[in-house]
Amino acid sequence: MLVSRAIKGNIHHSGSGVFINPIEYLELEWFDTTKRIIRAYSTGGKELGFRNLDSVALEDGDVLYDADGICIVVRVLPCSCIVFEPQSIKEMAIACFEIGNKHIPIFINDQNEVITAFEKPLFDQLQRAGFQPMIEERVIERTDVLKMHQVTNFKNKIILVKED
């Protein structure tokens, strides 16, 4: 089993020639990208154990292993998504409030599209609210959540810190 404890870079953001080994992909569902410990097989059959010490969500193209003649890269699999574009700031606020009340992760891209994993009750609710949601196969690019509290172990004391 190959072992990795850090993200080595990203093939989409790095210059060409940085990662020269043949690429194999570690295919993950969007909800697996925030896991701290992953043990899975690459498309080439290599077993990889990855411990995310930085607690940073994995992104499509992240390089987890680059040694021994192999480069293992994250590929986030596409899934059925609800996609819609609110027409005003007020509509955006209403949509985010309603989706947030269901504790469903959302992503808002550069085109101001709201993207979330498909759930029939949410799709119906958005239609009833007057939005024009569409069902599309998409890669959910980022599923970061806000950290309300950070737990720190300092001299055997646990301190909760509120982030601004």
Secondary structure as UniProt FT lines:
FT   STRAND          2..4
FT   STRAND          9..10
FT   TURN            11..13
FT   TURN            16..17
FT   STRAND          23..28
FT   HELIX           30..32
FT   TURN            33..34
FT   STRAND          37..41
FT   TURN            43..44
FT   STRAND          47..51
FT   TURN            53..54
FT   TURN            60..61
FT   STRAND          62..67
FT   TURN            68..69
FT   STRAND          70..76
FT   STRAND          79..84
FT   HELIX           89..101
FT   TURN            102..103
FT   STRAND          107..108
FT   TURN            110..111
FT   STRAND          114..117
FT   HELIX           120..128
FT   TURN            129..130
FT   STRAND          134..138
FT   STRAND          149..154
FT   TURN            155..156
FT   STRAND          157..162
//
